[in-house]
Amino acid sequence: MKSELHKSCFFSVRNLFIEFGYTDNDLFYDEYGKPHLKDGKHISITHSFIFSAVVVSDNITGIDIEKQR
């Protein structure tokens, strides 16, 4: 993580995990880079510019945010 913006996104996502009651140890990525939770719930993570969002659900879910340009 070379840029301050990338570091900021990383830490904001980690803080959102805490809000959901998770830690880094609860998260893993498959061979395609898709995130998964060890408890079997579905998760989607997105970040764009200064914004980050995380969705956790019992159902398959997805979220994507983009900065309007």
All heavy atoms as a GROMACS GRO file, in nm:
protein
  567
    1MET      N    1   0.085  -0.118   0.000
    1MET     CA    2   0.000   0.000   0.000
    1MET      C    3   0.089   0.123   0.000
    1MET      O    4   0.139   0.163   0.104
    1MET     CB    5  -0.091   0.000   0.122
    1MET     CG    6  -0.201  -0.103   0.115
    1MET     SD    7  -0.313  -0.095   0.254
    1MET     CE    8  -0.217  -0.181   0.375
    2LYS      N    9   0.106   0.176  -0.116
    2LYS     CA   10   0.197   0.290  -0.130
    2LYS      C   11   0.128   0.423  -0.107
    2LYS      O   12   0.185   0.512  -0.047
    2LYS     CB   13   0.262   0.288  -0.267
    2LYS     CG   14   0.353   0.169  -0.287
    2LYS     CD   15   0.417   0.170  -0.422
    2LYS     CE   16   0.505   0.046  -0.438
    2LYS     NZ   17   0.566   0.039  -0.569
    3SER      N   18   0.004   0.437  -0.151
    3SER     CA   19  -0.061   0.568  -0.140
    3SER      C   20  -0.137   0.580  -0.008
    3SER      O   21  -0.185   0.481   0.049
    3SER     CB   22  -0.157   0.591  -0.256
    3SER     OG   23  -0.276   0.516  -0.239
    4GLU      N   24  -0.148   0.702   0.038
    4GLU     CA   25  -0.224   0.728   0.161
    4GLU      C   26  -0.372   0.696   0.140
    4GLU      O   27  -0.439   0.649   0.232
    4GLU     CB   28  -0.207   0.874   0.204
    4GLU     CG   29  -0.070   0.905   0.258
    4GLU     CD   30  -0.035   0.820   0.380
    4GLU    OE1   31  -0.118   0.807   0.471
    4GLU    OE2   32   0.078   0.767   0.383
    5LEU      N   33  -0.423   0.718   0.019
    5LEU     CA   34  -0.564   0.688  -0.010
    5LEU      C   35  -0.590   0.538   0.002
    5LEU      O   36  -0.691   0.496   0.060
    5LEU     CB   37  -0.601   0.739  -0.149
    5LEU     CG   38  -0.747   0.724  -0.188
    5LEU    CD1   39  -0.838   0.798  -0.091
    5LEU    CD2   40  -0.768   0.776  -0.329
    6HIS      N   41  -0.500   0.456  -0.051
    6HIS     CA   42  -0.515   0.311  -0.042
    6HIS      C   43  -0.511   0.264   0.103
    6HIS      O   44  -0.589   0.179   0.145
    6HIS     CB   45  -0.409   0.241  -0.127
    6HIS     CG   46  -0.433   0.096  -0.144
    6HIS    ND1   47  -0.340   0.000  -0.112
    6HIS    CD2   48  -0.542   0.028  -0.187
    6HIS    CE1   49  -0.389  -0.119  -0.135
    6HIS    NE2   50  -0.512  -0.105  -0.180
    7LYS      N   51  -0.420   0.319   0.181
    7LYS     CA   52  -0.412   0.286   0.323
    7LYS      C   53  -0.540   0.324   0.394
    7LYS      O   54  -0.593   0.249   0.477
    7LYS     CB   55  -0.294   0.357   0.389
    7LYS     CG   56  -0.160   0.304   0.351
    7LYS     CD   57  -0.050   0.386   0.418
    7LYS     CE   58   0.085   0.351   0.361
    7LYS     NZ   59   0.191   0.435   0.417
    8SER      N   60  -0.593   0.442   0.363
    8SER     CA   61  -0.715   0.491   0.424
    8SER      C   62  -0.832   0.397   0.394
    8SER      O   63  -0.911   0.365   0.483
    8SER     CB   64  -0.745   0.632   0.375
    8SER     OG   65  -0.867   0.678   0.424
    9CYS      N   66  -0.844   0.353   0.269
    9CYS     CA   67  -0.952   0.260   0.231
    9CYS      C   68  -0.937   0.128   0.306
    9CYS      O   69  -1.036   0.073   0.357
    9CYS     CB   70  -0.949   0.234   0.081
    9CYS     SG   71  -1.011   0.370  -0.017
   10PHE      N   72  -0.816   0.077   0.315
   10PHE     CA   73  -0.791  -0.049   0.384
   10PHE      C   74  -0.836  -0.040   0.530
   10PHE      O   75  -0.910  -0.125   0.579
   10PHE     CB   76  -0.642  -0.084   0.377
   10PHE     CG   77  -0.604  -0.205   0.456
   10PHE    CD1   78  -0.621  -0.332   0.402
   10PHE    CD2   79  -0.554  -0.193   0.584
   10PHE    CE1   80  -0.587  -0.445   0.476
   10PHE    CE2   81  -0.519  -0.305   0.658
   10PHE     CZ   82  -0.536  -0.431   0.604
   11PHE      N   83  -0.796   0.067   0.598
   11PHE     CA   84  -0.830   0.080   0.740
   11PHE      C   85  -0.978   0.110   0.761
   11PHE      O   86  -1.037   0.067   0.860
   11PHE     CB   87  -0.742   0.184   0.808
   11PHE     CG   88  -0.600   0.136   0.825
   11PHE    CD1   89  -0.495   0.202   0.765
   11PHE    CD2   90  -0.573   0.022   0.900
   11PHE    CE1   91  -0.364   0.157   0.780
   11PHE    CE2   92  -0.443  -0.024   0.916
   11PHE     CZ   93  -0.338   0.042   0.855
   12SER      N   94  -1.040   0.183   0.668
   12SER     CA   95  -1.183   0.209   0.685
   12SER      C   96  -1.264   0.081   0.670
   12SER      O   97  -1.360   0.059   0.744
   12SER     CB   98  -1.232   0.316   0.587
   12SER     OG   99  -1.231   0.270   0.455
   13VAL      N  100  -1.224  -0.008   0.578
   13VAL     CA  101  -1.291  -0.137   0.564
   13VAL      C  102  -1.270  -0.220   0.691
   13VAL      O  103  -1.363  -0.284   0.741
   13VAL     CB  104  -1.242  -0.213   0.439
   13VAL    CG1  105  -1.286  -0.358   0.441
   13VAL    CG2  106  -1.293  -0.144   0.313
   14ARG      N  107  -1.150  -0.219   0.746
   14ARG     CA  108  -1.124  -0.294   0.870
   14ARG      C  109  -1.209  -0.239   0.985
   14ARG      O  110  -1.259  -0.315   1.067
   14ARG     CB  111  -0.976  -0.290   0.906
   14ARG     CG  112  -0.886  -0.366   0.809
   14ARG     CD  113  -0.942  -0.506   0.783
   14ARG     NE  114  -0.863  -0.585   0.693
   14ARG     CZ  115  -0.895  -0.611   0.567
   14ARG    NH1  116  -1.002  -0.560   0.513
   14ARG    NH2  117  -0.819  -0.689   0.493
   15ASN      N  118  -1.227  -0.109   0.990
   15ASN     CA  119  -1.313  -0.050   1.094
   15ASN      C  120  -1.459  -0.091   1.074
   15ASN      O  121  -1.531  -0.113   1.172
   15ASN     CB  122  -1.300   0.102   1.096
   15ASN     CG  123  -1.172   0.147   1.159
   15ASN    OD1  124  -1.118   0.080   1.246
   15ASN    ND2  125  -1.122   0.261   1.116
   16LEU      N  126  -1.502  -0.102   0.950
   16LEU     CA  127  -1.639  -0.150   0.925
   16LEU      C  128  -1.655  -0.295   0.970
   16LEU      O  129  -1.760  -0.332   1.022
   16LEU     CB  130  -1.674  -0.135   0.776
   16LEU     CG  131  -1.691   0.009   0.728
   16LEU    CD1  132  -1.699   0.014   0.576
   16LEU    CD2  133  -1.814   0.072   0.791
   17PHE      N  134  -1.552  -0.378   0.952
   17PHE     CA  135  -1.556  -0.516   1.003
   17PHE      C  136  -1.583  -0.516   1.153
   17PHE      O  137  -1.662  -0.595   1.203
   17PHE     CB  138  -1.424  -0.589   0.979
   17PHE     CG  139  -1.401  -0.635   0.839
   17PHE    CD1  140  -1.276  -0.678   0.801
   17PHE    CD2  141  -1.502  -0.637   0.745
   17PHE    CE1  142  -1.251  -0.720   0.672
   17PHE    CE2  143  -1.479  -0.680   0.616
   17PHE     CZ  144  -1.353  -0.721   0.580
   18ILE      N  145  -1.515  -0.429   1.224
   18ILE     CA  146  -1.532  -0.421   1.369
   18ILE      C  147  -1.677  -0.386   1.403
   18ILE      O  148  -1.734  -0.441   1.496
   18ILE     CB  149  -1.433  -0.319   1.429
   18ILE    CG1  150  -1.290  -0.371   1.416
   18ILE    CG2  151  -1.467  -0.287   1.573
   18ILE    CD1  152  -1.182  -0.268   1.446
   19GLU      N  153  -1.736  -0.295   1.325
   19GLU     CA  154  -1.876  -0.258   1.347
   19GLU      C  155  -1.969  -0.380   1.333
   19GLU      O  156  -2.071  -0.390   1.399
   19GLU     CB  157  -1.920  -0.148   1.250
   19GLU     CG  158  -1.858  -0.014   1.278
   19GLU     CD  159  -1.900   0.045   1.410
   19GLU    OE1  160  -2.020   0.035   1.445
   19GLU    OE2  161  -1.814   0.100   1.480
   20PHE      N  162  -1.933  -0.473   1.244
   20PHE     CA  163  -2.011  -0.595   1.225
   20PHE      C  164  -1.973  -0.703   1.326
   20PHE      O  165  -2.033  -0.810   1.329
   20PHE     CB  166  -1.990  -0.650   1.084
   20PHE     CG  167  -2.071  -0.580   0.979
   20PHE    CD1  168  -2.011  -0.491   0.891
   20PHE    CD2  169  -2.207  -0.605   0.964
   20PHE    CE1  170  -2.084  -0.427   0.793
   20PHE    CE2  171  -2.281  -0.541   0.866
   20PHE     CZ  172  -2.220  -0.451   0.780
   21GLY      N  173  -1.870  -0.678   1.406
   21GLY     CA  174  -1.826  -0.776   1.505
   21GLY      C  175  -1.726  -0.877   1.452
   21GLY      O  176  -1.706  -0.983   1.512
   22TYR      N  177  -1.660  -0.846   1.341
   22TYR     CA  178  -1.562  -0.936   1.280
   22TYR      C  179  -1.420  -0.882   1.299
   22TYR      O  180  -1.400  -0.764   1.324
   22TYR     CB  181  -1.589  -0.952   1.130
   22TYR     CG  182  -1.715  -1.029   1.099
   22TYR    CD1  183  -1.827  -0.964   1.051
   22TYR    CD2  184  -1.720  -1.166   1.116
   22TYR    CE1  185  -1.943  -1.034   1.021
   22TYR    CE2  186  -1.835  -1.238   1.087
   22TYR     CZ  187  -1.946  -1.170   1.040
   22TYR     OH  188  -2.060  -1.240   1.012
   23THR      N  189  -1.323  -0.970   1.278
   23THR     CA  190  -1.182  -0.932   1.276
   23THR      C  191  -1.123  -0.982   1.145
   23THR      O  192  -1.189  -1.055   1.069
   23THR     CB  193  -1.103  -0.994   1.393
   23THR    OG1  194  -1.097  -1.135   1.374
   23THR    CG2  195  -1.168  -0.962   1.526
   24ASP      N  196  -0.997  -0.947   1.120
   24ASP     CA  197  -0.929  -0.995   0.999
   24ASP      C  198  -0.925  -1.148   0.993
   24ASP      O  199  -0.925  -1.206   0.885
   24ASP     CB  200  -0.786  -0.942   0.993
   24ASP     CG  201  -0.782  -0.795   0.956
   24ASP    OD1  202  -0.881  -0.743   0.903
   24ASP    OD2  203  -0.677  -0.732   0.980
   25ASN      N  204  -0.921  -1.212   1.109
   25ASN     CA  205  -0.915  -1.358   1.113
   25ASN      C  206  -1.044  -1.425   1.066
   25ASN      O  207  -1.044  -1.544   1.035
   25ASN     CB  208  -0.881  -1.407   1.254
   25ASN     CG  209  -0.742  -1.367   1.294
   25ASN    OD1  210  -0.652  -1.358   1.212
   25ASN    ND2  211  -0.722  -1.341   1.423
   26ASP      N  212  -1.154  -1.350   1.062
   26ASP     CA  213  -1.282  -1.404   1.018
   26ASP      C  214  -1.298  -1.399   0.865
   26ASP      O  215  -1.394  -1.453   0.812
   26ASP     CB  216  -1.397  -1.325   1.080
   26ASP     CG  217  -1.399  -1.335   1.231
   26ASP    OD1  218  -1.384  -1.448   1.283
   26ASP    OD2  219  -1.413  -1.230   1.297
   27LEU      N  220  -1.205  -1.335   0.799
   27LEU     CA  221  -1.214  -1.311   0.656
   27LEU      C  222  -1.106  -1.388   0.581
   27LEU      O  223  -0.992  -1.396   0.625
   27LEU     CB  224  -1.195  -1.160   0.629
   27LEU     CG  225  -1.201  -1.112   0.486
   27LEU    CD1  226  -1.344  -1.119   0.432
   27LEU    CD2  227  -1.149  -0.969   0.478
   28PHE      N  228  -1.145  -1.447   0.466
   28PHE     CA  229  -1.046  -1.506   0.378
   28PHE      C  230  -1.090  -1.483   0.234
   28PHE      O  231  -1.205  -1.450   0.207
   28PHE     CB  232  -1.026  -1.656   0.407
   28PHE     CG  233  -1.146  -1.742   0.375
   28PHE    CD1  234  -1.154  -1.810   0.254
   28PHE    CD2  235  -1.249  -1.757   0.466
   28PHE    CE1  236  -1.264  -1.890   0.224
   28PHE    CE2  237  -1.359  -1.837   0.439
   28PHE     CZ  238  -1.366  -1.904   0.317
   29TYR      N  239  -0.996  -1.497   0.142
   29TYR     CA  240  -1.021  -1.473   0.000
   29TYR      C  241  -0.999  -1.602  -0.077
   29TYR      O  242  -0.904  -1.676  -0.048
   29TYR     CB  243  -0.928  -1.364  -0.054
   29TYR     CG  244  -0.958  -1.227   0.004
   29TYR    CD1  245  -0.903  -1.187   0.125
   29TYR    CD2  246  -1.043  -1.140  -0.062
   29TYR    CE1  247  -0.931  -1.062   0.178
   29TYR    CE2  248  -1.072  -1.015  -0.008
   29TYR     CZ  249  -1.016  -0.977   0.110
   29TYR     OH  250  -1.044  -0.854   0.163
   30ASP      N  251  -1.086  -1.629  -0.176
   30ASP     CA  252  -1.067  -1.748  -0.258
   30ASP      C  253  -0.965  -1.721  -0.368
   30ASP      O  254  -0.906  -1.612  -0.376
   30ASP     CB  255  -1.201  -1.800  -0.313
   30ASP     CG  256  -1.269  -1.704  -0.411
   30ASP    OD1  257  -1.203  -1.614  -0.467
   30ASP    OD2  258  -1.390  -1.722  -0.434
   31GLU      N  259  -0.944  -1.819  -0.454
   31GLU     CA  260  -0.842  -1.807  -0.558
   31GLU      C  261  -0.874  -1.698  -0.660
   31GLU      O  262  -0.788  -1.656  -0.737
   31GLU     CB  263  -0.821  -1.941  -0.629
   31GLU     CG  264  -0.942  -1.992  -0.704
   31GLU     CD  265  -1.038  -2.077  -0.620
   31GLU    OE1  266  -1.026  -2.079  -0.496
   31GLU    OE2  267  -1.126  -2.140  -0.679
   32TYR      N  268  -0.999  -1.650  -0.662
   32TYR     CA  269  -1.038  -1.543  -0.754
   32TYR      C  270  -1.036  -1.406  -0.687
   32TYR      O  271  -1.072  -1.306  -0.747
   32TYR     CB  272  -1.178  -1.570  -0.810
   32TYR     CG  273  -1.186  -1.702  -0.882
   32TYR    CD1  274  -1.249  -1.811  -0.824
   32TYR    CD2  275  -1.125  -1.720  -1.006
   32TYR    CE1  276  -1.256  -1.934  -0.888
   32TYR    CE2  277  -1.130  -1.842  -1.072
   32TYR     CZ  278  -1.194  -1.948  -1.012
   32TYR     OH  279  -1.199  -2.068  -1.076
   33GLY      N  280  -0.998  -1.401  -0.559
   33GLY     CA  281  -0.993  -1.276  -0.486
   33GLY      C  282  -1.124  -1.236  -0.421
   33GLY      O  283  -1.137  -1.126  -0.368
   34LYS      N  284  -1.224  -1.325  -0.426
   34LYS     CA  285  -1.353  -1.296  -0.366
   34LYS      C  286  -1.345  -1.318  -0.214
   34LYS      O  287  -1.297  -1.421  -0.169
   34LYS     CB  288  -1.461  -1.386  -0.425
   34LYS     CG  289  -1.599  -1.358  -0.372
   34LYS     CD  290  -1.703  -1.445  -0.437
   34LYS     CE  291  -1.839  -1.416  -0.374
   34LYS     NZ  292  -1.943  -1.503  -0.426
   35PRO      N  293  -1.396  -1.220  -0.136
   35PRO     CA  294  -1.391  -1.236   0.010
   35PRO      C  295  -1.500  -1.331   0.061
   35PRO      O  296  -1.609  -1.337   0.005
   35PRO     CB  297  -1.414  -1.094   0.060
   35PRO     CG  298  -1.496  -1.029  -0.046
   35PRO     CD  299  -1.450  -1.090  -0.176
   36HIS      N  300  -1.468  -1.402   0.168
   36HIS     CA  301  -1.562  -1.494   0.233
   36HIS      C  302  -1.544  -1.481   0.384
   36HIS      O  303  -1.435  -1.447   0.431
   36HIS     CB  304  -1.536  -1.639   0.193
   36HIS     CG  305  -1.555  -1.666   0.049
   36HIS    ND1  306  -1.677  -1.696  -0.005
   36HIS    CD2  307  -1.468  -1.664  -0.055
   36HIS    CE1  308  -1.664  -1.715  -0.136
   36HIS    NE2  309  -1.538  -1.694  -0.169
   37LEU      N  310  -1.650  -1.510   0.457
   37LEU     CA  311  -1.643  -1.511   0.603
   37LEU      C  312  -1.645  -1.655   0.652
   37LEU      O  313  -1.717  -1.739   0.596
   37LEU     CB  314  -1.760  -1.433   0.663
   37LEU     CG  315  -1.755  -1.283   0.639
   37LEU    CD1  316  -1.887  -1.218   0.677
   37LEU    CD2  317  -1.640  -1.220   0.718
   38LYS      N  318  -1.569  -1.682   0.755
   38LYS     CA  319  -1.558  -1.818   0.808
   38LYS      C  320  -1.689  -1.868   0.868
   38LYS      O  321  -1.711  -1.989   0.874
   38LYS     CB  322  -1.446  -1.826   0.911
   38LYS     CG  323  -1.309  -1.811   0.849
   38LYS     CD  324  -1.200  -1.822   0.953
   38LYS     CE  325  -1.064  -1.806   0.887
   38LYS     NZ  326  -0.955  -1.808   0.986
   39ASP      N  327  -1.778  -1.777   0.909
   39ASP     CA  328  -1.905  -1.821   0.968
   39ASP      C  329  -2.010  -1.856   0.864
   39ASP      O  330  -2.123  -1.891   0.897
   39ASP     CB  331  -1.959  -1.717   1.067
   39ASP     CG  332  -2.000  -1.586   1.002
   39ASP    OD1  333  -1.994  -1.573   0.878
   39ASP    OD2  334  -2.038  -1.494   1.077
   40GLY      N  335  -1.975  -1.847   0.734
   40GLY     CA  336  -2.067  -1.885   0.628
   40GLY      C  337  -2.154  -1.773   0.575
   40GLY      O  338  -2.224  -1.791   0.475
   41LYS      N  339  -2.152  -1.658   0.639
   41LYS     CA  340  -2.230  -1.545   0.588
   41LYS      C  341  -2.162  -1.492   0.462
   41LYS      O  342  -2.044  -1.512   0.439
   41LYS     CB  343  -2.243  -1.436   0.693
   41LYS     CG  344  -2.331  -1.476   0.809
   41LYS     CD  345  -2.367  -1.357   0.893
   41LYS     CE  346  -2.449  -1.403   1.010
   41LYS     NZ  347  -2.584  -1.356   1.002
   42HIS      N  348  -2.241  -1.424   0.380
   42HIS     CA  349  -2.189  -1.365   0.256
   42HIS      C  350  -2.143  -1.222   0.283
   42HIS      O  351  -2.203  -1.151   0.363
   42HIS     CB  352  -2.298  -1.366   0.149
   42HIS     CG  353  -2.344  -1.503   0.115
   42HIS    ND1  354  -2.280  -1.581   0.022
   42HIS    CD2  355  -2.446  -1.576   0.163
   42HIS    CE1  356  -2.342  -1.696   0.014
   42HIS    NE2  357  -2.443  -1.697   0.099
   43ILE      N  358  -2.038  -1.183   0.215
   43ILE     CA  359  -1.983  -1.048   0.234
   43ILE      C  360  -1.946  -0.988   0.099
   43ILE      O  361  -1.905  -1.059   0.006
   43ILE     CB  362  -1.859  -1.050   0.328
   43ILE    CG1  363  -1.813  -0.908   0.359
   43ILE    CG2  364  -1.747  -1.135   0.270
   43ILE    CD1  365  -1.714  -0.898   0.471
   44SER      N  366  -1.965  -0.859   0.089
   44SER     CA  367  -1.920  -0.783  -0.027
   44SER      C  368  -1.852  -0.657   0.025
   44SER      O  369  -1.900  -0.594   0.120
   44SER     CB  370  -2.039  -0.747  -0.116
   44SER     OG  371  -1.994  -0.680  -0.233
   45ILE      N  372  -1.741  -0.623  -0.036
   45ILE     CA  373  -1.660  -0.509   0.006
   45ILE      C  374  -1.636  -0.420  -0.116
   45ILE      O  375  -1.607  -0.469  -0.226
   45ILE     CB  376  -1.523  -0.555   0.060
   45ILE    CG1  377  -1.542  -0.652   0.176
   45ILE    CG2  378  -1.437  -0.436   0.100
   45ILE    CD1  379  -1.415  -0.726   0.216
   46THR      N  380  -1.648  -0.290  -0.097
   46THR     CA  381  -1.619  -0.197  -0.205
   46THR      C  382  -1.555  -0.070  -0.149
   46THR      O  383  -1.576  -0.036  -0.033
   46THR     CB  384  -1.747  -0.161  -0.284
   46THR    OG1  385  -1.714  -0.080  -0.398
   46THR    CG2  386  -1.848  -0.088  -0.198
   47HIS      N  387  -1.476  -0.005  -0.230
   47HIS     CA  388  -1.422   0.125  -0.194
   47HIS      C  389  -1.392   0.201  -0.321
   47HIS      O  390  -1.358   0.143  -0.424
   47HIS     CB  391  -1.300   0.115  -0.104
   47HIS     CG  392  -1.195   0.021  -0.151
   47HIS    ND1  393  -1.102   0.055  -0.245
   47HIS    CD2  394  -1.170  -0.107  -0.118
   47HIS    CE1  395  -1.022  -0.048  -0.267
   47HIS    NE2  396  -1.062  -0.148  -0.192
   48SER      N  397  -1.410   0.330  -0.313
   48SER     CA  398  -1.382   0.418  -0.426
   48SER      C  399  -1.349   0.554  -0.369
   48SER      O  400  -1.427   0.611  -0.291
   48SER     CB  401  -1.504   0.427  -0.517
   48SER     OG  402  -1.478   0.515  -0.625
   49PHE      N  403  -1.233   0.603  -0.406
   49PHE     CA  404  -1.184   0.732  -0.358
   49PHE      C  405  -1.185   0.732  -0.206
   49PHE      O  406  -1.115   0.653  -0.147
   49PHE     CB  407  -1.266   0.846  -0.422
   49PHE     CG  408  -1.205   0.981  -0.404
   49PHE    CD1  409  -1.079   1.009  -0.450
   49PHE    CD2  410  -1.275   1.081  -0.339
   49PHE    CE1  411  -1.021   1.134  -0.433
   49PHE    CE2  412  -1.220   1.206  -0.321
   49PHE     CZ  413  -1.092   1.232  -0.368
   50ILE      N  414  -1.264   0.817  -0.140
   50ILE     CA  415  -1.263   0.823   0.007
   50ILE      C  416  -1.376   0.742   0.071
   50ILE      O  417  -1.391   0.741   0.192
   50ILE     CB  418  -1.270   0.969   0.057
   50ILE    CG1  419  -1.399   1.036   0.012
   50ILE    CG2  420  -1.148   1.046   0.011
   50ILE    CD1  421  -1.427   1.170   0.077
   51PHE      N  422  -1.454   0.670  -0.009
   51PHE     CA  423  -1.570   0.598   0.042
   51PHE      C  424  -1.543   0.448   0.048
   51PHE      O  425  -1.478   0.392  -0.040
   51PHE     CB  426  -1.693   0.624  -0.045
   51PHE     CG  427  -1.728   0.769  -0.052
   51PHE    CD1  428  -1.696   0.844  -0.164
   51PHE    CD2  429  -1.791   0.832   0.054
   51PHE    CE1  430  -1.727   0.978  -0.170
   51PHE    CE2  431  -1.823   0.967   0.048
   51PHE     CZ  432  -1.791   1.040  -0.064
   52SER      N  433  -1.596   0.384   0.152
   52SER     CA  434  -1.587   0.239   0.168
   52SER      C  435  -1.721   0.188   0.215
   52SER      O  436  -1.794   0.257   0.286
   52SER     CB  437  -1.481   0.200   0.270
   52SER     OG  438  -1.355   0.247   0.232
   53ALA      N  439  -1.753   0.065   0.177
   53ALA     CA  440  -1.878   0.003   0.223
   53ALA      C  441  -1.857  -0.148   0.233
   53ALA      O  442  -1.780  -0.207   0.158
   53ALA     CB  443  -1.992   0.034   0.127
   54VAL      N  444  -1.927  -0.208   0.330
   54VAL     CA  445  -1.925  -0.352   0.351
   54VAL      C  446  -2.069  -0.397   0.372
   54VAL      O  447  -2.144  -0.332   0.444
   54VAL     CB  448  -1.841  -0.390   0.475
   54VAL    CG1  449  -1.852  -0.538   0.505
   54VAL    CG2  450  -1.695  -0.350   0.456
   55VAL      N  451  -2.107  -0.506   0.307
   55VAL     CA  452  -2.238  -0.566   0.327
   55VAL      C  453  -2.216  -0.709   0.374
   55VAL      O  454  -2.137  -0.783   0.315
   55VAL     CB  455  -2.321  -0.567   0.196
   55VAL    CG1  456  -2.450  -0.644   0.215
   55VAL    CG2  457  -2.349  -0.427   0.150
   56VAL      N  458  -2.285  -0.748   0.482
   56VAL     CA  459  -2.282  -0.885   0.532
   56VAL      C  460  -2.426  -0.935   0.534
   56VAL      O  461  -2.516  -0.864   0.581
   56VAL     CB  462  -2.221  -0.892   0.674
   56VAL    CG1  463  -2.229  -1.033   0.729
   56VAL    CG2  464  -2.077  -0.842   0.672
   57SER      N  465  -2.448  -1.056   0.480
   57SER     CA  466  -2.585  -1.106   0.467
   57SER      C  467  -2.588  -1.258   0.476
   57SER      O  468  -2.488  -1.324   0.450
   57SER     CB  469  -2.643  -1.062   0.332
   57SER     OG  470  -2.771  -1.115   0.312
   58ASP      N  471  -2.705  -1.310   0.510
   58ASP     CA  472  -2.727  -1.455   0.504
   58ASP      C  473  -2.746  -1.499   0.360
   58ASP      O  474  -2.736  -1.618   0.329
   58ASP     CB  475  -2.850  -1.494   0.586
   58ASP     CG  476  -2.828  -1.476   0.734
   58ASP    OD1  477  -2.714  -1.500   0.781
   58ASP    OD2  478  -2.923  -1.439   0.805
   59ASN      N  479  -2.776  -1.405   0.271
   59ASN     CA  480  -2.800  -1.433   0.129
   59ASN      C  481  -2.684  -1.381   0.044
   59ASN      O  482  -2.611  -1.292   0.087
   59ASN     CB  483  -2.930  -1.367   0.084
   59ASN     CG  484  -3.048  -1.414   0.165
   59ASN    OD1  485  -3.071  -1.534   0.178
   59ASN    ND2  486  -3.123  -1.321   0.222
   60ILE      N  487  -2.673  -1.432  -0.076
   60ILE     CA  488  -2.572  -1.382  -0.170
   60ILE      C  489  -2.598  -1.233  -0.190
   60ILE      O  490  -2.712  -1.191  -0.212
   60ILE     CB  491  -2.577  -1.459  -0.303
   60ILE    CG1  492  -2.541  -1.604  -0.280
   60ILE    CG2  493  -2.485  -1.394  -0.405
   60ILE    CD1  494  -2.561  -1.693  -0.401
   61THR      N  495  -2.493  -1.154  -0.182
   61THR     CA  496  -2.508  -1.010  -0.189
   61THR      C  497  -2.392  -0.947  -0.265
   61THR      O  498  -2.289  -1.010  -0.285
   61THR     CB  499  -2.518  -0.951  -0.046
   61THR    OG1  500  -2.553  -0.814  -0.055
   61THR    CG2  501  -2.388  -0.966   0.030
   62GLY      N  502  -2.410  -0.826  -0.307
   62GLY     CA  503  -2.303  -0.754  -0.374
   62GLY      C  504  -2.325  -0.605  -0.363
   62GLY      O  505  -2.438  -0.558  -0.358
   63ILE      N  506  -2.215  -0.532  -0.357
   63ILE     CA  507  -2.221  -0.386  -0.349
   63ILE      C  508  -2.104  -0.331  -0.429
   63ILE      O  509  -1.997  -0.390  -0.435
   63ILE     CB  510  -2.216  -0.337  -0.202
   63ILE    CG1  511  -2.242  -0.187  -0.195
   63ILE    CG2  512  -2.087  -0.375  -0.135
   63ILE    CD1  513  -2.262  -0.136  -0.055
   64ASP      N  514  -2.128  -0.216  -0.493
   64ASP     CA  515  -2.021  -0.151  -0.569
   64ASP      C  516  -2.048  -0.001  -0.566
   64ASP      O  517  -2.158   0.043  -0.600
   64ASP     CB  518  -2.017  -0.202  -0.712
   64ASP     CG  519  -1.902  -0.144  -0.791
   64ASP    OD1  520  -1.794  -0.120  -0.732
   64ASP    OD2  521  -1.916  -0.123  -0.913
   65ILE      N  522  -1.950   0.075  -0.523
   65ILE     CA  523  -1.961   0.220  -0.529
   65ILE      C  524  -1.851   0.272  -0.620
   65ILE      O  525  -1.743   0.215  -0.628
   65ILE     CB  526  -1.955   0.288  -0.390
   65ILE    CG1  527  -1.825   0.251  -0.317
   65ILE    CG2  528  -2.077   0.255  -0.308
   65ILE    CD1  529  -1.807   0.326  -0.186
   66GLU      N  530  -1.882   0.377  -0.691
   66GLU     CA  531  -1.786   0.442  -0.780
   66GLU      C  532  -1.799   0.592  -0.766
   66GLU      O  533  -1.910   0.644  -0.752
   66GLU     CB  534  -1.812   0.403  -0.926
   66GLU     CG  535  -1.791   0.256  -0.958
   66GLU     CD  536  -1.646   0.215  -0.952
   66GLU    OE1  537  -1.558   0.301  -0.975
   66GLU    OE2  538  -1.621   0.098  -0.923
   67LYS      N  539  -1.689   0.659  -0.770
   67LYS     CA  540  -1.690   0.805  -0.771
   67LYS      C  541  -1.739   0.851  -0.908
   67LYS      O  542  -1.691   0.804  -1.011
   67LYS     CB  543  -1.551   0.859  -0.743
   67LYS     CG  544  -1.545   1.009  -0.741
   67LYS     CD  545  -1.405   1.058  -0.717
   67LYS     CE  546  -1.404   1.209  -0.723
   67LYS     NZ  547  -1.268   1.263  -0.716
   68GLN      N  548  -1.837   0.944  -0.908
   68GLN     CA  549  -1.883   0.998  -1.036
   68GLN      C  550  -1.776   1.090  -1.092
   68GLN      O  551  -1.719   1.171  -1.022
   68GLN     CB  552  -2.011   1.078  -1.017
   68GLN     CG  553  -2.134   0.997  -1.032
   68GLN     CD  554  -2.258   1.084  -1.038
   68GLN    OE1  555  -2.269   1.184  -0.967
   68GLN    NE2  556  -2.350   1.049  -1.123
   69ARG      N  557  -1.748   1.072  -1.219
   69ARG     CA  558  -1.645   1.154  -1.283
   69ARG      C  559  -1.701   1.220  -1.406
   69ARG      O  560  -1.783   1.171  -1.472
   69ARG     CB  561  -1.526   1.066  -1.323
   69ARG     CG  562  -1.464   1.002  -1.203
   69ARG     CD  563  -1.363   0.898  -1.245
   69ARG     NE  564  -1.330   0.817  -1.131
   69ARG     CZ  565  -1.209   0.782  -1.097
   69ARG    NH1  566  -1.109   0.818  -1.172
   69ARG    NH2  567  -1.186   0.710  -0.993
   0.00000   0.00000   0.00000
